[in-house]
C-alpha cells in the first residue's frame, strides 16, 4: 500500500497494525495478511517552528536589564533551552554566547504546557544579577533559569551579572594644619570622630552615598570603589565649629571645587588622597612690656622714671607651626606696649625689638625680671 507525496511536509514514520513499518522505505507499507481490518498509518513530520528565543548575557552595572556602553559582554558562555514541544517531543538545545554576549535558538515550535526553560552556565568571576524575559524581571526558579511559556518571534531572555566591586579608593585626613601646607606634621592636631561623606554616581549610574568617621589620627578611607560617572564623586566633611576652615587638597593640589569642605574627585586612584585642613586657633599667649628711662637701672618703673611714648616696638620670628610672625606696635603714653593672641614660637623663639632713642643711651633690658643677655640691648625676649 502506498500514498502520494506531500511536498509541504517531510515523511514521518509509517505503521502497520501499530508496528513501525520497515518495508521499502517510507510511504509504502506491505500487508502480507489482511486482517479485519489491517490498519495502516502514514505520518508526516511537523513543520519546523517559526518561533525563536534570543538574548544576551552581560555584566549589568545598574541592573536595568539593558546593555549599555559600560556593561561587559560575557562571551563563550553555554546557554541551554530544554523542555518538550507542543507535540511532546523532547527539546534540548545548547549554544554559546558570541563576542557581544548574545545567543539565539531559532526554528522553535511552541512548548507544551510546561514551557521551555532557558538556563546559562555559571560565571564564577561575578555574582548573579537580575534576569529578564521580554523586559519583565524573571521569577522562575531563582536566577540563571528563565521559563518561556509561549515563544514569540522572538522571545527575549536577558541574563545579567552584578558588576564587581571596584578597586579604587579615596583616603585622607582632617587636621589643624598650622602652616597650611597640606602635610600633617608633628605639631598639627588631628581631628577625630568627624563625619566624612562620599556621594555621586558610579560609572554604571548607580547612586553612591557612603559615610565614615575620622579615626584617632584624623584619617578616613572609602575602599572598593568603582570609577564615578562624568560628574565625579564629591567628598565632604562635617563642620568643626572650634576652628576656621583651612585649605583643602586633592592629591597634593589645592582644591578649588565649591569652596572649602568639599572636594570633587573626577577619577579615583588607588588611592586618591583628600586632605581637609583647619586653621589653627589664635594663641592665648602674650608679650607685654614698657620702654622708659630707668634712673637706677633696676628694671622697675618708678615715679621719677620717664616713660618713652610713641616708640615703635616689633615682635618677629616664627610660630610653633612655622608661620612667619612680624608684628609692630607703638608705646602708649605710659611707655607700655603689648602683643596679644600669640601662639608659641618655634625653637628659635620670638625676638622683640624697639626703635632707637637718640636722646638717650641704651640701658639694661629685662625679660620677666631677668637681665637680658641677647646680642643687643634693644632686644627683649
BELGIVEN-V151206 format. One record per backbone hydrogen bond with DSSP energy under -0.5 kcal/mol. CO is the residue of the C=O (numbers start at 0). NH is the residue of the N-H. Records with the same first field share a line. If there is no record, write none. Layout:
# BELGIVEN-V151206
CO=NH / NH
This chain:
# BELGIVEN-V151206
0=28
4=6
5=8
9=44
13=20
14=40
15=18
18=15
21=23
24=27
26=2
29=31
32=34
34=37
36=35
37=39
38=16
40=14
42=11
44=9
50=107
51=153 / 154
52=104
53=156
54=102
55=158
56=73
57=59 / 160
58=60 / 71
59=62
65=67
67=70
70=72
71=58
72=74
76=96
77=120
78=94
79=118
80=92
81=116
82=90
83=111
84=87
88=84
90=82
92=80
94=78
96=75
97=100
100=56
101=97
102=54
104=52
106=48
107=50
109=85
111=114
115=147
116=81 / 118
117=145
118=79
122=125
126=161
130=137
131=157
132=135
135=132
138=140
141=144
143=119
145=117
146=148
147=115
151=51 / 154
153=152
154=53 / 156
155=133
156=55
157=131
158=57
159=128
160=59
161=126
167=224
168=270 / 271
169=221
170=273
171=219
172=275
173=190
174=176 / 277
175=177 / 188
176=179
182=184
184=187
187=189
188=175
189=191
193=213
194=237
195=211
196=235
197=209
198=233
199=207
200=228
201=204
205=201
207=199
209=197
211=195
213=192
214=217
217=173
218=214
219=171
221=169
223=165
224=167
226=202
228=231
232=264
233=198 / 235
234=262
235=196
238=240
239=242
243=278
247=254
248=274
249=252
252=249
255=257
258=261
260=236
262=234
263=265
264=232
268=168 / 271
270=269
271=170 / 273
272=250
273=172
274=248
275=174
276=245
277=176
278=243
284=341
286=338
288=336
290=307
291=293
292=294 / 305
293=296
299=301
301=304
304=306
305=292
306=308
310=330
311=354
312=328
313=352
314=326
315=350
316=324
317=345
318=321
322=318
324=316
326=314
328=312
330=309
331=334
334=290
335=331
336=288
338=286
340=282
341=284
343=319
345=348
350=315 / 352
351=379
352=313
355=357
356=359
364=371
366=369
369=366
375=378
377=353
379=351
